Amino acid sequence: MTLRIDRRSLLVTGTLGIGALAIPGFALAQVAQQGFTHSVASGEPGPDTMLLWTRYVPTGGGAVKLKAEISETADFARIVSGGEAITGPWRDHTSKITVAGLKPGTRYFYRFVAPDGSFSPTGRTKTLPEGDAARFGIAIFSCTNMPFGWFNAYGHAAVRDDIDLWVHLGDYLYEYAKGGYAPEGGPVGGRWPEPAGEMIHLADYRLRYASYRADPDLQALHAAKPMLVQWDDHESANDSWEGGAENHQPDTEGDWDARKAAAMQVFREWMPVSESPWGTYDIGTLATLFRTESRLLARTEQPDIAPLFKEADPAKALAAFRDGVWQDPAATMLGSEQEVWLDHVMRKSVKAGQRWQVVGFGTIMGNTVAPPEAISWLKPDAPQRARDYVAAGVTAGKLGLPMNFDNWGGYPAARARFLKSSQSMGANLVVICGDSHNGWAFDLGQDGKPAGVEFAGHSVTSPGYEGSIGTDPKTVAAALVKANPELKWCDTSRRGYMALTLTPDRVSNDWIFMDTVLQRSTKASVGHTATVIRGRNVMG
């Protein structure tokens, strides 16, 4: 069965239910592009509040007032809370309503009502607990590139009763044009997202979100559980920072600030998020979860060591970079405002007796260098560009420089500030992150002392190292762990998501590996589990 994402299919799934796109031979062109087009979603939970989301296009496409209803029962016999909001074309007909007066740790049903009396699909959500909580489950996702496969990880998590919240750490979608970052043999299942061109302008970003949000497994997860989400780079453009991006060419694609503003606007239109770029969420007395922003608002430009290899003595140039520019304390991912905010709210969490401090970042914090044998991992037919890239990484690694300067490896002074802050306050730190497409478990250290653990998630569909490496993934993982003292485990070949379980004295993290993303299937297994005991800040 082939699922073709086209302009008409983007607007029908809310009307027909989330299974519509899975019906073989479904005649998309016969369906009107009106009504509730993309089901429902919830997010930014509190103990007594919840943000509810939907999209509704009225006849004529003008302004419309929607009503939200929330109930403890599926029949909505007693509406316990709700609200009203006006939406229209100025925000792509999306609507967000934050409801209050809810009970902590309680599951609810919710729906939207249109002026003509029609109802949206019914969603499920759950408020955060208050007081002592024995357990809390979080599903963690990143890096979802539609052409590379089915969103099976979303479907798997949607039906799990032990997941209370899902967190997306970025790259919820990708910006590339048709034929860009995609499999050489064409998209899996014919899944080309719209628009055909790269998303650059406001309309492009809106259509790409509409395209992704038409996926039935993604709709199922949004409708089943509340989420927290933060952007990484592909929500705007690859390797983005405050003043530009690797995948933005001003001479042909216009002003970066305009593109960045469009990306941020549409993210806030289409996702169940507040307008705040960062936030804190207390999970009873069990933990505080911190949502951060590390891409577009204050991040300084990533270091680029490529020009150093053109110097007469590359090794000397790299050593000078390592001892100079790389250590610049002004280089930042978060910016001083957010760094101070994060320090203050983490200290408040520790002082309040919260058992765990869980911080979500877009990119990996653990130190990783390329081992010397990495050059031998490449497939025999690997392009010269790939060989040059790996060779450069190996040379840099011999001098103690990281494999990736787009993650925290490019900002060592900022990393040290964060970890020293965490150590000084006595935090029980758990860092969660995505971006790399591969699975990692790190013991984070600073000044020779434990600072916390990091669980880094593999992608939903985006390819990992397996795309260009011909070596057994177990050999690759063993060499990476041997070369990197902070790294305790990794997997570079499988797709899926993480499932984090919080209890008062222990946090465990499962790396869930889907059997396949090349066919629609929810078969999966736990590939690895790591645990940390409160007070230790190391795994084991």
Backbone torsions as a table, in degrees:
resi	resn	phi	psi	omega
1	MET	NA	133.5	179.1
2	THR	-109.1	129.3	174.2
3	LEU	-100.0	113.6	179.9
4	ARG	-100.6	120.5	178.0
5	ILE	-90.5	112.1	176.9
6	ASP	-131.9	179.5	-172.3
7	ARG	-64.1	-31.1	-179.7
8	ARG	-79.7	-35.3	-177.5
9	SER	-67.9	-21.2	-176.7
10	LEU	-66.5	-19.8	-167.7
11	LEU	-113.0	12.6	-170.7
12	VAL	-115.4	-17.7	-167.5
13	THR	-68.3	-29.3	178.3
14	GLY	-65.9	-35.1	-178.7
15	THR	-72.0	-40.2	-172.4
16	LEU	-99.5	-4.7	-177.5
17	GLY	97.1	158.5	-171.9
18	ILE	-71.2	-10.8	177.3
19	GLY	-85.5	-4.3	-173.4
20	ALA	-58.5	-40.6	-176.6
21	LEU	-73.7	-8.7	178.9
22	ALA	-97.5	2.1	-178.1
23	ILE	-83.7	116.2	179.3
24	PRO	-59.2	135.0	176.1
25	GLY	74.7	14.8	-176.8
26	PHE	-64.0	130.9	-175.9
27	ALA	-88.7	85.9	-175.5
28	LEU	-63.0	-34.8	-172.7
29	ALA	-68.5	-11.8	-177.7
30	GLN	-90.3	-0.2	-173.8
31	VAL	-101.4	137.3	179.6
32	ALA	-70.5	147.8	-179.2
33	GLN	-94.6	54.6	-178.2
34	GLN	-138.9	169.0	178.2
35	GLY	86.3	-156.8	178.7
36	PHE	-78.2	108.2	-167.9
37	THR	-92.9	-25.0	-172.4
38	HIS	-136.5	38.8	175.5
39	SER	58.6	-143.1	-174.0
40	VAL	-139.8	166.8	176.9
41	ALA	-155.8	159.5	175.2
42	SER	-137.7	156.4	-178.1
43	GLY	-168.5	-178.3	179.9
44	GLU	49.2	53.2	-175.9
45	PRO	-70.0	150.5	170.0
46	GLY	-128.9	-177.8	177.1
47	PRO	-70.7	-23.2	-179.1
48	ASP	-135.3	10.8	-178.5
49	THR	-135.6	160.2	175.6
50	MET	-156.9	140.2	174.5
51	LEU	-94.4	126.9	-179.1
52	LEU	-111.9	144.1	-174.9
53	TRP	-131.9	145.3	167.9
54	THR	-158.6	178.5	173.8
55	ARG	-137.0	130.6	-177.5
56	TYR	-137.8	124.9	178.0
57	VAL	-109.9	112.8	-179.9
58	PRO	-81.3	165.1	172.3
59	THR	-58.2	128.6	-177.2
60	GLY	92.8	-16.6	173.9
61	GLY	70.6	20.5	-179.1
62	GLY	-93.7	-156.7	178.9
63	ALA	-73.1	151.8	179.0
64	VAL	-153.3	148.4	176.2
65	LYS	-104.2	125.9	178.6
66	LEU	-110.2	151.7	177.4
67	LYS	-118.5	137.4	175.4
68	ALA	-104.9	140.1	176.3
69	GLU	-127.0	141.7	178.5
70	ILE	-136.6	138.2	-172.8
71	SER	-147.2	157.7	176.2
72	GLU	-84.0	-9.0	-178.7
73	THR	-125.4	152.1	-175.8
74	ALA	-67.3	-21.2	-178.9
75	ASP	-87.3	-2.9	179.2
76	PHE	54.1	34.5	-179.5
77	ALA	-64.4	-31.2	177.1
78	ARG	-131.7	113.4	179.1
79	ILE	-82.5	119.5	-174.9
80	VAL	-95.7	-18.1	177.5
81	SER	-165.5	171.2	179.3
82	GLY	172.0	-165.4	-180.0
83	GLY	179.6	176.5	179.9
84	GLU	-133.0	150.6	177.6
85	ALA	-153.5	150.9	176.9
86	ILE	-104.0	132.0	177.6
87	THR	-131.7	170.6	-179.0
88	GLY	-177.9	-167.2	-174.8
89	PRO	-65.0	-22.4	-179.8
90	TRP	-64.8	-20.7	175.2
91	ARG	-126.3	31.3	176.6
92	ASP	59.0	29.9	176.1
93	HIS	65.2	12.8	175.2
94	THR	-82.8	155.9	-178.2
95	SER	-141.4	136.3	175.6
96	LYS	-126.8	129.1	178.8
97	ILE	-130.9	123.4	175.1
98	THR	-93.6	123.0	-178.7
99	VAL	-104.9	151.7	-177.0
100	ALA	-129.6	179.7	177.8
101	GLY	77.8	21.8	-179.2
102	LEU	-90.3	168.2	178.9
103	LYS	-96.9	144.2	-179.5
104	PRO	-64.9	148.5	173.6
105	GLY	56.9	34.2	-173.5
106	THR	-120.7	138.1	176.0
107	ARG	-85.3	139.6	-178.4
108	TYR	-133.0	156.8	166.8
109	PHE	-101.9	145.9	176.9
110	TYR	-145.5	158.7	178.1
111	ARG	-159.2	166.9	174.5
112	PHE	-113.7	150.9	179.7
113	VAL	-121.9	128.6	178.7
114	ALA	-88.0	165.4	179.6
115	PRO	-58.8	-28.2	179.8
116	ASP	-84.1	4.8	178.3
117	GLY	89.8	-3.5	178.9
118	SER	-74.0	152.7	-177.3
119	PHE	-110.6	147.9	169.1
120	SER	-73.9	169.1	166.8
121	PRO	-57.2	154.0	179.4
122	THR	-86.9	133.4	176.5
123	GLY	-108.9	164.7	173.6
124	ARG	-117.8	146.6	176.6
125	THR	-151.9	174.2	-178.0
126	LYS	-151.1	130.9	177.7
127	THR	-75.2	161.4	176.3
128	LEU	-74.5	150.4	-179.9
129	PRO	-75.1	162.1	171.6
130	GLU	-119.5	149.5	178.5
131	GLY	72.4	-157.5	-177.1
132	ASP	-67.3	134.9	176.5
133	ALA	-130.7	133.9	-176.3
134	ALA	-81.8	-28.0	-174.1
135	ARG	-161.2	148.5	174.9
136	PHE	-151.0	130.7	-176.9
137	GLY	-110.8	134.9	-178.8
138	ILE	-128.9	126.7	171.3
139	ALA	-93.1	136.2	-171.8
140	ILE	-125.8	127.2	-173.5
141	PHE	-128.9	159.3	170.5
142	SER	-165.0	159.5	166.1
143	CYS	61.2	81.3	-176.3
144	THR	-118.8	95.8	-179.4
145	ASN	-102.8	110.0	-171.7
146	MET	-57.0	-46.0	-177.7
147	PRO	-61.8	-21.6	-176.5
148	PHE	-83.4	-7.7	177.7
149	GLY	161.6	178.9	-179.2
150	TRP	-80.7	150.6	-178.8
151	PHE	-85.0	55.0	-175.5
152	ASN	-64.7	-32.1	-180.0
153	ALA	-61.8	-38.6	177.2
154	TYR	-62.9	-45.3	-179.6
155	GLY	-62.5	-37.4	179.7
156	HIS	-65.3	-45.7	-178.1
157	ALA	-70.4	-29.9	-174.8
158	ALA	-60.2	-31.1	-174.6
159	VAL	-100.1	4.9	179.9
160	ARG	-81.6	125.3	179.0
161	ASP	-77.2	-16.9	-176.2
162	ASP	-91.9	6.7	177.3
163	ILE	-103.9	118.5	-178.6
164	ASP	-94.2	-23.1	-173.1
165	LEU	-155.7	146.9	170.8
166	TRP	-121.4	144.1	-176.8
167	VAL	-120.1	130.3	173.6
168	HIS	-112.6	122.5	-172.9
169	LEU	-97.6	14.1	171.7
170	GLY	121.0	165.9	-171.9
171	ASP	59.3	46.5	175.3
172	TYR	-62.4	-28.3	173.6
173	LEU	-149.9	175.8	-178.0
174	TYR	-126.0	151.1	-170.1
175	GLU	-92.3	-6.7	-166.5
176	TYR	-70.3	157.4	175.2
177	ALA	-75.2	163.4	176.9
178	LYS	-55.8	128.8	-177.9
179	GLY	88.3	-0.4	179.5
180	GLY	-78.4	-111.9	-180.0
181	TYR	-79.8	91.5	-174.4
182	ALA	-158.2	164.4	179.1
183	PRO	-60.4	145.0	180.0
184	GLU	-60.9	-32.9	-178.2
185	GLY	-86.6	6.9	-178.8
186	GLY	103.7	166.8	-174.5
187	PRO	-70.1	142.9	175.3
188	VAL	-63.7	128.4	178.1
189	GLY	65.9	17.2	-178.9
190	GLY	68.8	24.4	-171.0
191	ARG	-87.8	70.9	170.7
192	TRP	-88.1	121.9	176.2
193	PRO	-77.9	154.5	171.9
194	GLU	-87.8	155.2	-5.9
195	PRO	-77.4	168.3	-179.4
196	ALA	-66.9	-31.6	178.8
197	GLY	-85.7	172.8	177.1
198	GLU	-66.1	144.0	178.5
199	MET	-81.0	117.7	-176.4
200	ILE	-127.6	-43.6	-174.9
201	HIS	-102.6	170.6	-176.8
202	LEU	-53.3	-48.2	-178.5
203	ALA	-63.1	-34.9	179.6
204	ASP	-64.1	-48.2	-178.9
205	TYR	-62.6	-41.0	-179.7
206	ARG	-62.7	-43.6	-178.2
207	LEU	-68.8	-35.7	178.7
208	ARG	-66.8	-42.0	175.9
209	TYR	-62.3	-43.1	178.7
210	ALA	-59.7	-37.3	179.9
211	SER	-65.3	-50.7	179.4
212	TYR	-64.2	-41.8	-175.8
213	ARG	-72.0	-4.7	173.5
214	ALA	-80.7	-11.5	-178.7
215	ASP	-64.8	131.5	-174.7
216	PRO	-67.7	-35.4	-179.9
217	ASP	-71.8	-36.8	175.9
218	LEU	-67.0	-41.6	176.3
219	GLN	-61.7	-39.8	-178.9
220	ALA	-62.2	-42.8	-179.4
221	LEU	-68.9	-43.4	177.4
222	HIS	-57.6	-39.8	-176.6
223	ALA	-78.9	-14.8	-173.5
224	ALA	-96.2	-29.5	-171.5
225	LYS	-148.4	152.7	175.8
226	PRO	-73.4	156.8	-178.0
227	MET	-132.6	159.0	162.9
228	LEU	-120.8	137.5	-175.8
229	VAL	-141.9	143.6	173.4
230	GLN	-136.7	148.4	-179.2
231	TRP	-82.1	156.7	165.6
232	ASP	-117.6	-136.4	-173.7
233	ASP	-87.6	-38.1	-171.0
234	HIS	-72.6	-13.5	170.4
235	GLU	-65.8	-16.3	173.9
236	SER	-119.2	-73.1	176.5
237	ALA	-164.4	153.4	-173.7
238	ASN	-54.2	136.4	177.4
239	ASP	53.6	46.5	-179.8
240	SER	-77.0	154.6	172.9
241	TRP	-146.3	-174.7	-173.3
242	GLU	-56.6	-39.3	-172.2
243	GLY	-107.6	8.4	-179.6
244	GLY	168.9	-164.1	-179.7
245	ALA	-162.4	151.7	175.2
246	GLU	-57.9	-39.3	-177.2
247	ASN	-98.7	39.2	170.3
248	HIS	-134.0	123.1	-178.9
249	GLN	-114.2	101.5	-174.7
250	PRO	-56.2	-31.5	-176.2
251	ASP	-68.0	-26.8	-180.0
252	THR	-116.5	-16.7	-174.2
253	GLU	-117.1	4.2	172.9
254	GLY	86.0	-165.6	-175.0
255	ASP	-72.2	130.2	-179.5
256	TRP	-63.2	-40.5	-178.1
257	ASP	-60.8	-35.9	178.1
258	ALA	-68.5	-41.6	178.3
259	ARG	-65.8	-43.9	179.1
260	LYS	-60.5	-43.4	179.5
261	ALA	-62.3	-40.4	177.8
262	ALA	-63.6	-44.0	-179.8
263	ALA	-61.4	-44.0	-179.6
264	MET	-68.0	-40.2	179.7
265	GLN	-61.9	-47.3	-175.4
266	VAL	-70.7	-35.8	173.7
267	PHE	-55.2	-45.8	-177.8
268	ARG	-74.0	-24.7	173.9
269	GLU	-70.9	-47.2	-167.6
270	TRP	-92.7	-10.3	-178.0
271	MET	-110.7	150.2	178.6
272	PRO	-79.4	71.7	-175.4
273	VAL	-130.3	155.5	172.4
274	SER	-79.7	179.2	178.1
275	GLU	-83.6	-8.4	-178.3
276	SER	-75.9	132.4	-177.2
277	PRO	-74.3	-18.9	176.7
278	TRP	-147.2	164.0	-175.8
279	GLY	-169.2	169.2	178.5
280	THR	-122.1	148.9	-176.8
281	TYR	-142.1	110.4	179.0
282	ASP	-84.2	125.3	177.2
283	ILE	-99.1	78.2	-172.3
284	GLY	56.5	-139.1	173.3
285	THR	-94.1	5.7	-173.9
286	LEU	-75.2	-43.8	-174.0
287	ALA	-165.8	161.1	164.8
288	THR	-116.1	129.1	177.7
289	LEU	-102.3	130.6	-176.4
290	PHE	-113.3	120.5	175.8
291	ARG	-94.9	129.1	-174.8
292	THR	-122.3	172.6	175.4
293	GLU	-131.4	121.5	-173.1
294	SER	-134.7	29.8	-177.3
295	ARG	-128.3	-60.2	-162.2
296	LEU	-104.5	-21.0	-170.0
297	LEU	-92.1	-34.2	-175.4
298	ALA	-146.1	-5.4	-177.6
299	ARG	-60.7	130.1	173.4
300	THR	-81.1	163.1	-174.1
301	GLU	-63.5	140.7	179.6
302	GLN	-66.6	144.0	174.3
303	PRO	-63.6	149.4	177.4
304	ASP	-128.7	111.5	-177.4
305	ILE	-92.0	-3.9	-178.0
306	ALA	-54.5	-45.0	-179.8
307	PRO	-61.5	-23.7	-178.0
308	LEU	-67.6	-24.1	-180.0
309	PHE	-77.9	-6.4	175.8
310	LYS	-94.1	-4.5	178.0
311	GLU	-71.4	160.7	179.8
312	ALA	-61.2	-35.9	178.9
313	ASP	-128.7	87.2	-176.4
314	PRO	-57.3	-39.6	-178.2
315	ALA	-63.0	-40.9	178.2
316	LYS	-65.9	-41.2	179.4
317	ALA	-65.0	-39.9	178.7
318	LEU	-66.0	-39.9	179.2
319	ALA	-64.5	-40.1	178.0
320	ALA	-65.5	-39.0	176.3
321	PHE	-62.6	-45.7	-179.1
322	ARG	-58.5	-40.5	-175.9
323	ASP	-88.7	-5.6	-176.5
324	GLY	-124.7	-94.0	-173.3
325	VAL	-54.7	-39.8	-176.7
326	TRP	-60.7	-28.4	-176.1
327	GLN	-91.3	6.6	-174.0
328	ASP	-56.5	118.1	-180.0
329	PRO	-69.1	-15.8	178.1
330	ALA	-77.4	-18.7	178.2
331	ALA	-68.0	130.2	-173.3
332	THR	-145.8	147.6	170.5
333	MET	-94.5	-39.1	-171.0
334	LEU	-98.2	-26.4	-171.7
335	GLY	85.4	154.3	-174.8
336	SER	-63.9	-37.6	-179.7
337	GLU	-60.0	-47.9	-178.4
338	GLN	-72.3	-35.5	177.1
339	GLU	-58.7	-45.6	179.2
340	VAL	-66.6	-42.4	177.2
341	TRP	-57.9	-47.1	-177.0
342	LEU	-64.4	-40.9	176.4
343	ASP	-59.2	-46.3	-176.7
344	HIS	-65.7	-46.1	-176.4
345	VAL	-73.2	-29.8	174.6
346	MET	-68.5	-41.8	177.2
347	ARG	-62.1	-39.1	177.4
348	LYS	-62.2	-40.4	178.7
349	SER	-63.9	-45.7	179.3
350	VAL	-62.9	-45.3	-178.8
351	LYS	-63.2	-32.8	179.9
352	ALA	-76.2	-7.7	178.2
353	GLY	88.8	13.1	175.2
354	GLN	-59.8	135.0	-171.6
355	ARG	-69.6	-33.7	-175.6
356	TRP	-136.7	149.2	172.5
357	GLN	-117.3	109.8	-175.2
358	VAL	-108.6	116.5	-175.2
359	VAL	-114.4	125.4	178.0
360	GLY	-96.8	123.1	173.5
361	PHE	-119.6	158.2	178.8
362	GLY	-73.4	-35.5	-172.4
363	THR	-125.4	164.1	-173.0
364	ILE	-68.0	140.6	177.3
365	MET	-101.1	-30.3	-177.7
366	GLY	-59.4	142.8	180.0
367	ASN	-71.9	128.7	177.8
368	THR	-139.5	125.6	172.2
369	VAL	-117.9	155.6	179.2
370	ALA	-80.7	127.0	177.4
371	PRO	-72.4	155.4	-177.3
372	PRO	-56.5	-33.2	-176.3
373	GLU	-77.1	-1.6	-176.5
374	ALA	-59.4	-32.5	-178.3
375	ILE	-62.7	-27.0	-179.2
376	SER	-82.0	-7.3	-178.4
377	TRP	-78.0	-21.7	-173.1
378	LEU	-66.1	150.0	175.9
379	LYS	-65.9	151.1	-178.5
380	PRO	-56.8	-31.5	-178.1
381	ASP	-97.0	16.7	179.2
382	ALA	-60.5	137.8	-179.0
383	PRO	-64.8	156.4	-179.0
384	GLN	-60.1	-32.9	179.1
385	ARG	-60.1	-41.1	178.8
386	ALA	-67.3	-38.8	179.3
387	ARG	-65.2	-42.1	179.1
388	ASP	-64.0	-39.4	-179.4
389	TYR	-63.8	-46.6	-179.3
390	VAL	-67.6	-40.4	178.9
391	ALA	-61.2	-39.9	177.2
392	ALA	-63.7	-40.4	178.7
393	GLY	-64.0	-38.6	178.7
394	VAL	-66.3	-43.7	177.6
395	THR	-60.3	-45.0	178.3
396	ALA	-63.3	-40.3	-179.3
397	GLY	-61.8	-34.5	178.7
398	LYS	-63.8	-23.0	178.2
399	LEU	-98.7	8.8	178.2
400	GLY	83.7	12.3	179.5
401	LEU	-90.8	149.1	-171.6
402	PRO	-76.7	165.9	176.3
403	MET	-70.8	-29.5	-170.7
404	ASN	-136.1	121.8	178.1
405	PHE	-97.0	-2.1	177.2
406	ASP	-86.2	-14.3	174.2
407	ASN	-99.8	-160.9	-176.7
408	TRP	-64.0	-13.9	175.7
409	GLY	-62.5	-23.7	177.7
410	GLY	-85.8	-2.7	-173.5
411	TYR	-136.6	60.3	-172.6
412	PRO	-63.3	-34.7	179.5
413	ALA	-67.8	-39.4	178.2
414	ALA	-66.8	-39.7	176.3
415	ARG	-60.7	-45.4	-179.3
416	ALA	-62.6	-40.0	178.4
417	ARG	-59.8	-45.1	-178.4
418	PHE	-64.3	-47.4	-175.9
419	LEU	-69.2	-37.4	175.9
420	LYS	-63.8	-39.8	177.1
421	SER	-60.5	-46.0	-179.8
422	SER	-62.5	-42.4	178.6
423	GLN	-63.2	-42.6	-174.2
424	SER	-66.5	-28.4	-178.8
425	MET	-91.8	-6.0	-179.1
426	GLY	73.8	33.9	-179.0
427	ALA	-71.0	149.7	166.8
428	ASN	-98.0	87.4	-165.6
429	LEU	-88.8	127.9	169.8
430	VAL	-124.8	114.6	176.0
431	VAL	-96.5	133.2	174.4
432	ILE	-120.5	141.6	-178.2
433	CYS	-158.2	171.9	-179.2
434	GLY	-133.2	-132.3	169.9
435	ASP	80.9	-41.6	-167.8
436	SER	-82.6	-14.1	-177.2
437	HIS	77.2	-4.8	-178.0
438	ASN	-121.3	165.2	-177.9
439	GLY	-99.3	136.1	-176.7
440	TRP	-142.7	149.6	172.2
441	ALA	-133.7	119.9	-176.3
442	PHE	-120.7	143.6	160.6
443	ASP	-93.6	110.3	-178.3
444	LEU	-81.5	131.5	179.2
445	GLY	-130.0	158.7	176.2
446	GLN	-148.8	129.9	-179.8
447	ASP	55.5	37.3	176.1
448	GLY	77.3	8.2	-178.6
449	LYS	-123.7	150.1	178.2
450	PRO	-62.9	141.9	178.5
451	ALA	-123.1	-20.2	-177.9
452	GLY	156.7	-176.9	178.1
453	VAL	-119.4	157.5	177.8
454	GLU	-131.0	128.2	173.2
455	PHE	-111.1	111.9	-176.5
456	ALA	-107.1	129.8	-170.9
457	GLY	-92.5	147.7	172.1
458	HIS	-78.5	172.4	-173.9
459	SER	-85.1	162.0	171.3
460	VAL	-71.4	-45.8	179.1
461	THR	-139.9	-26.9	-172.9
462	SER	-59.4	139.1	-173.6
463	PRO	-71.1	145.0	176.1
464	GLY	-98.1	-151.8	-177.7
465	TYR	-61.0	-22.3	-173.7
466	GLU	-62.2	-18.7	-177.8
467	GLY	-65.4	-31.8	-176.1
468	SER	-122.3	-1.1	-176.1
469	ILE	-107.9	133.4	179.6
470	GLY	-100.2	-4.0	-177.5
471	THR	-82.2	150.0	176.4
472	ASP	-53.2	127.0	-179.3
473	PRO	-55.5	-30.1	178.4
474	LYS	-66.6	-36.2	176.5
475	THR	-66.1	-42.3	178.1
476	VAL	-60.8	-47.9	-178.1
477	ALA	-62.0	-43.2	-179.1
478	ALA	-62.1	-40.7	-179.6
479	ALA	-68.7	-39.5	178.9
480	LEU	-65.1	-42.8	179.2
481	VAL	-64.8	-40.9	179.9
482	LYS	-63.3	-36.8	-175.1
483	ALA	-83.3	-11.7	-172.7
484	ASN	-130.4	102.2	-175.4
485	PRO	-56.8	-33.1	-179.4
486	GLU	-74.4	-23.8	-175.5
487	LEU	-82.5	125.2	-178.1
488	LYS	-108.8	-19.5	179.3
489	TRP	-165.6	149.3	171.0
490	CYS	-156.2	160.2	172.6
491	ASP	-137.2	130.1	-174.1
492	THR	-117.8	24.7	-171.8
493	SER	-141.4	-4.7	-172.5
494	ARG	-128.0	157.1	-174.5
495	ARG	-111.5	158.0	178.3
496	GLY	156.8	-134.0	-179.2
497	TYR	-158.1	172.5	176.6
498	MET	-106.4	149.2	174.8
499	ALA	-125.1	108.8	-176.8
500	LEU	-98.1	129.7	178.8
501	THR	-116.9	118.2	179.5
502	LEU	-98.7	129.4	168.4
503	THR	-131.7	167.1	-173.8
504	PRO	-56.5	-35.7	-173.6
505	ASP	-116.5	-0.5	-177.7
506	ARG	-151.5	140.5	170.3
507	VAL	-118.7	130.1	175.8
508	SER	-122.0	148.3	-179.5
509	ASN	-131.5	124.9	175.4
510	ASP	-101.3	132.9	169.0
511	TRP	-93.9	109.0	-178.3
512	ILE	-88.8	123.6	179.8
513	PHE	-109.3	122.7	176.5
514	MET	-73.9	144.9	178.4
515	ASP	-61.2	-34.7	-178.4
516	THR	-160.3	155.8	166.8
517	VAL	-119.3	1.8	-177.4
518	LEU	-85.0	-15.8	173.8
519	GLN	-135.0	158.0	-180.0
520	ARG	-78.0	114.0	-176.0
521	SER	-160.7	144.5	176.4
522	THR	-109.0	19.1	175.2
523	LYS	-71.6	132.7	-175.5
524	ALA	-156.7	168.3	177.2
525	SER	-147.6	160.0	175.1
526	VAL	-83.6	116.4	-177.3
527	GLY	-87.3	-27.0	-179.4
528	HIS	-163.7	148.7	175.6
529	THR	-131.5	133.4	175.4
530	ALA	-124.9	146.4	-178.3
531	THR	-133.0	154.8	173.5
532	VAL	-136.1	135.9	178.5
533	ILE	-94.4	137.6	-178.5
534	ARG	-56.9	135.7	178.7
535	GLY	94.2	-9.4	-176.0
536	ARG	-101.1	-37.5	-178.4
537	ASN	60.3	23.1	169.7
538	VAL	-140.3	155.1	179.0
539	MET	-75.7	155.4	176.4
540	GLY	130.0	NA	NA
